[in-house]
Amino acid sequence: MASDASGNVFITGAAAGIGAAVTRLLAADGYTVYAGVHSDSGSLDRITGVRQVPVDVTDPASVAAAAEQVAAQAGRAGLRALINNAGIILQGPVELMDPTELARQFAVNTLGPAHVVQAFLPLLRAGGGRVINIGAPTARVAMPHLAALSGSKAALAAMSDALRLELADWNIPVIVVEPGATDTRIFAKATAAATISLKSADPGRVALYERQLSAVAKASARQRMAPVDPVAKTIAAAVRAARPRRHYTVGAEARMAGVLAVLPAGIKERLITRLLGL
């Protein structure tokens, strides 16, 4: 596979955060970036080389329409890369989670990438491309009050490993990029959504978790968010690489997860409990 900065890329969740940073970087490198946006397109319309594509990754019909739009414009060149970046975070104890929001966590983070891969594989075959899925450290080290995120990203990681073997006959690499906590709006949106969700939950059950909720809130306030640029550069490197790695980790938090993941379960759980003040 060529490693020159040319070709077409489709990325979901392109309007903000990591997605917007990757879109800008790849466009500046000379790629034509088909930027999948759900509702808010941000400032993508002012970037040369970026073509916005409306898509709801939870809706297979919407994903299929997006693939048709990209195919019509990209033609026989196909795709250099497909980046499954769209994601959400659901916070809080499992007992207090709204069932609809719980289902949406997996619909966006796990089923969404599956829908996108199904629709865009013909374009990847045509372009000799690769799949890049954005994971999370919680896929390897499940965290309390992030059970839904942990489960959805663990499922995505497992699906990526299986898909890698399925697509080996066509030399389509499947890559997982695992960033730690990054300075984007996703965490503030998750906190706001969790606050609203708690207000509608059973007060008696919420009271049971008051100590945990307070401890996790304090731990979250102490958490240092890493800049977006190193994550965007790593994803761009995975797009460019002639022989990309299977997994990339970015940031201290992701590296720490790698250490915790191999510890005996009892030691790991005690460290996590202590880290969160539980």
C-alpha positions as CSV (number, residue, x, y, z in Angstrom):
1,M,0.0,0.0,0.0
2,A,1.2,3.5,-0.8
3,S,2.0,5.8,2.1
4,D,1.7,9.1,0.3
5,A,-0.7,11.7,1.6
6,S,-3.3,11.3,-1.1
7,G,-6.7,9.7,-1.4
8,N,-10.1,9.7,0.2
9,V,-11.0,9.3,3.9
10,F,-14.4,9.0,5.5
11,I,-14.6,9.9,9.2
12,T,-17.6,9.8,11.5
13,G,-18.1,12.3,14.4
14,A,-16.2,14.9,12.4
15,A,-17.8,18.1,13.6
16,A,-16.0,18.5,16.9
17,G,-13.2,17.2,19.2
18,I,-10.9,14.5,17.9
19,G,-12.9,14.1,14.7
20,A,-12.6,17.8,13.8
21,A,-8.8,17.8,14.6
22,V,-8.2,14.7,12.4
23,T,-10.3,16.2,9.6
24,R,-8.3,19.4,9.6
25,L,-5.0,17.6,9.7
26,L,-5.8,15.1,6.9
27,A,-7.2,17.9,4.7
28,A,-4.0,19.9,5.2
29,D,-2.0,16.8,4.2
30,G,-3.9,16.7,0.9
31,Y,-6.5,14.1,1.5
32,T,-10.1,14.5,0.4
33,V,-12.0,14.1,3.7
34,Y,-15.6,13.1,3.7
35,A,-16.7,14.4,7.1
36,G,-19.6,12.5,8.6
37,V,-21.7,14.9,10.7
38,H,-24.9,14.2,12.6
39,S,-26.3,17.6,13.3
40,D,-23.7,20.3,14.1
41,S,-21.1,20.7,11.3
42,G,-19.0,23.1,13.2
43,S,-16.6,25.1,11.0
44,L,-15.9,22.3,8.5
45,D,-17.5,24.2,5.7
46,R,-14.5,26.6,5.7
47,I,-11.9,23.9,5.2
48,T,-10.5,23.2,1.7
49,G,-10.7,19.5,0.8
50,V,-13.5,18.7,3.2
51,R,-16.9,17.4,2.0
52,Q,-19.6,17.1,4.6
53,V,-21.8,14.0,4.6
54,P,-24.8,13.8,6.8
55,V,-25.0,10.5,8.7
56,D,-26.6,9.0,11.8
57,V,-24.4,6.0,12.6
58,T,-27.3,4.4,14.6
59,D,-29.5,4.3,11.5
60,P,-28.4,1.7,8.9
61,A,-30.4,3.5,6.2
62,S,-28.7,6.8,7.0
63,V,-25.3,5.0,6.8
64,A,-26.1,3.4,3.5
65,A,-27.1,6.8,2.1
66,A,-23.8,8.3,3.3
67,A,-21.9,5.5,1.6
68,E,-23.8,6.1,-1.7
69,Q,-23.0,9.8,-1.5
70,V,-19.3,9.1,-1.0
71,A,-19.2,6.5,-3.7
72,A,-20.8,8.9,-6.2
73,Q,-18.0,11.5,-5.5
74,A,-15.0,9.2,-4.9
75,G,-15.7,7.0,-7.8
76,R,-13.3,4.2,-8.6
77,A,-10.6,5.6,-6.3
78,G,-12.5,4.3,-3.3
79,L,-11.3,5.0,0.2
80,R,-7.8,5.2,1.7
81,A,-9.3,4.9,5.2
82,L,-12.5,4.7,7.2
83,I,-12.3,6.2,10.6
84,N,-15.0,5.2,13.1
85,N,-14.7,8.1,15.5
86,A,-18.3,9.0,16.6
87,G,-18.9,8.1,20.2
88,I,-20.7,9.1,23.4
89,I,-20.1,8.5,27.1
90,L,-22.8,7.4,29.6
91,Q,-21.8,7.9,33.2
92,G,-23.2,6.6,36.4
93,P,-24.0,3.4,38.2
94,V,-25.6,0.7,36.1
95,E,-28.6,0.6,38.5
96,L,-29.4,4.2,37.8
97,M,-29.0,4.2,34.0
98,D,-31.9,5.1,31.8
99,P,-32.6,2.1,29.6
100,T,-33.0,4.2,26.5
101,E,-29.6,5.9,27.1
102,L,-28.0,2.6,27.9
103,A,-29.1,1.2,24.6
104,R,-27.9,4.4,22.8
105,Q,-24.4,3.9,24.3
106,F,-24.0,0.7,22.4
107,A,-25.9,1.9,19.4
108,V,-23.4,4.7,18.8
109,N,-20.2,3.1,20.1
110,T,-20.5,-0.5,19.0
111,L,-23.3,-1.0,16.5
112,G,-22.6,2.3,14.7
113,P,-19.1,1.2,13.6
114,A,-20.5,-2.1,12.5
115,H,-23.1,-0.4,10.3
116,V,-20.5,1.9,8.8
117,V,-18.1,-1.0,8.0
118,Q,-20.8,-2.9,6.3
119,A,-21.8,0.0,4.1
120,F,-18.3,1.2,3.3
121,L,-16.4,-2.0,2.7
122,P,-16.8,-1.9,-1.1
123,L,-15.1,1.5,-1.1
124,L,-12.3,0.2,1.1
125,R,-11.7,-2.7,-1.3
126,A,-11.6,-0.3,-4.3
127,G,-9.2,2.0,-2.6
128,G,-6.9,-0.6,-0.8
129,G,-8.0,1.1,2.4
130,R,-8.0,0.4,6.1
131,V,-10.5,0.6,9.0
132,I,-9.5,2.7,12.0
133,N,-11.7,2.3,15.1
134,I,-11.3,4.8,18.0
135,G,-11.3,2.8,21.2
136,A,-10.7,3.7,24.9
137,P,-8.6,2.5,27.9
138,T,-11.9,1.4,29.5
139,A,-12.0,-1.4,27.0
140,R,-9.1,-3.0,28.8
141,V,-9.8,-1.8,32.3
142,A,-13.5,-1.5,33.1
143,M,-14.2,1.5,35.4
144,P,-17.0,1.8,37.9
145,H,-19.6,4.5,36.9
146,L,-18.4,4.0,33.3
147,A,-19.7,0.4,32.9
148,A,-21.6,1.2,29.7
149,L,-18.7,3.0,28.1
150,S,-16.4,0.1,29.2
151,G,-18.7,-2.5,27.7
152,S,-19.3,-0.7,24.5
153,K,-15.6,-0.1,23.8
154,A,-14.6,-3.6,24.9
155,A,-17.2,-4.9,22.4
156,L,-15.7,-2.6,19.7
157,A,-12.2,-3.9,20.5
158,A,-13.3,-7.5,20.2
159,M,-15.2,-6.8,17.0
160,S,-12.1,-5.1,15.6
161,D,-9.9,-8.2,16.3
162,A,-12.4,-10.5,14.6
163,L,-12.9,-8.1,11.7
164,R,-9.1,-8.0,11.1
165,L,-9.1,-11.7,10.4
166,E,-12.2,-11.6,8.3
167,L,-10.7,-8.9,6.0
168,A,-7.2,-10.3,5.8
169,D,-8.1,-11.9,2.4
170,W,-8.3,-8.4,1.0
171,N,-5.4,-7.0,2.9
172,I,-7.6,-4.5,4.7
173,P,-5.9,-3.6,8.0
174,V,-8.2,-3.1,11.0
175,I,-6.6,-0.7,13.5
176,V,-7.7,0.4,17.0
177,V,-6.4,3.8,18.3
178,E,-6.9,4.1,22.0
179,P,-6.6,7.7,23.4
180,G,-6.8,8.6,27.0
181,A,-9.1,11.3,28.4
182,T,-8.8,14.1,25.9
183,D,-9.7,17.8,26.2
184,T,-12.9,17.8,24.2
185,R,-16.6,18.5,24.8
186,I,-17.6,14.9,25.1
187,F,-16.8,14.7,28.9
188,A,-18.7,17.9,29.7
189,K,-21.7,16.6,27.7
190,A,-21.5,13.3,29.6
191,T,-21.5,15.0,33.0
192,A,-24.4,17.2,32.0
193,A,-26.4,14.2,30.8
194,A,-25.6,12.3,33.9
195,T,-26.9,15.1,36.1
196,I,-30.2,15.2,34.2
197,S,-30.5,11.4,34.4
198,L,-30.0,11.4,38.1
199,K,-32.8,13.9,38.6
200,S,-35.2,11.5,36.9
201,A,-34.0,8.4,38.7
202,D,-35.6,6.9,41.8
203,P,-34.5,9.1,44.7
204,G,-34.2,6.2,47.1
205,R,-31.8,4.4,44.8
206,V,-29.8,7.5,44.1
207,A,-29.4,8.0,47.8
208,L,-27.7,4.6,48.0
209,Y,-24.9,5.8,45.7
210,E,-24.4,9.3,47.3
211,R,-21.0,8.4,48.7
212,Q,-19.8,6.8,45.4
213,L,-21.2,9.7,43.3
214,S,-19.4,12.2,45.4
215,A,-16.1,10.3,45.3
216,V,-16.2,9.8,41.6
217,A,-17.1,13.5,41.0
218,K,-14.0,14.5,43.0
219,A,-11.8,12.1,41.2
220,S,-13.1,13.4,37.8
221,A,-12.4,17.0,38.9
222,R,-8.8,16.0,39.5
223,Q,-8.4,14.3,36.2
224,R,-6.1,16.1,33.7
225,M,-7.3,16.1,30.2
226,A,-4.7,15.6,27.5
227,P,-4.5,17.8,24.3
228,V,-6.3,16.7,21.2
229,D,-3.3,17.2,18.8
230,P,-1.3,14.0,19.7
231,V,-4.4,11.9,19.2
232,A,-5.1,13.5,15.8
233,K,-1.5,13.0,14.7
234,T,-1.6,9.3,15.8
235,I,-4.8,8.7,13.8
236,A,-3.3,10.5,10.8
237,A,-0.2,8.4,11.1
238,A,-2.4,5.3,11.0
239,V,-4.0,6.6,7.8
240,R,-0.6,7.2,6.1
241,A,1.3,4.2,7.3
242,A,2.2,1.6,4.6
243,R,2.1,-1.1,7.3
244,P,0.0,0.3,10.2
245,R,0.1,-1.3,13.7
246,R,-2.9,-3.2,15.0
247,H,-3.1,-1.0,18.1
248,Y,-2.0,2.5,19.0
249,T,-2.2,4.0,22.4
250,V,-2.0,7.8,23.1
251,G,-1.3,9.4,26.4
252,A,-0.4,8.5,30.0
253,E,-3.9,7.2,30.8
254,A,-3.9,4.8,28.0
255,R,-0.5,3.5,28.9
256,M,-1.5,3.1,32.5
257,A,-4.5,1.0,31.4
258,G,-2.0,-1.3,29.7
259,V,-0.2,-1.8,33.0
260,L,-3.4,-2.3,35.0
261,A,-4.8,-4.7,32.5
262,V,-2.2,-7.4,33.2
263,L,-2.3,-7.2,37.0
264,P,-4.1,-9.8,39.0
265,A,-7.8,-9.0,39.4
266,G,-7.7,-8.3,43.2
267,I,-4.7,-6.0,42.9
268,K,-6.3,-4.2,40.0
269,E,-9.6,-3.7,41.7
270,R,-7.9,-2.3,44.9
271,L,-5.9,0.2,42.8
272,I,-9.0,1.4,41.0
273,T,-10.9,1.7,44.2
274,R,-8.2,3.7,45.8
275,L,-7.7,5.9,42.6
276,L,-11.4,6.8,42.7
277,G,-11.6,7.3,46.4
278,L,-14.2,4.5,46.8
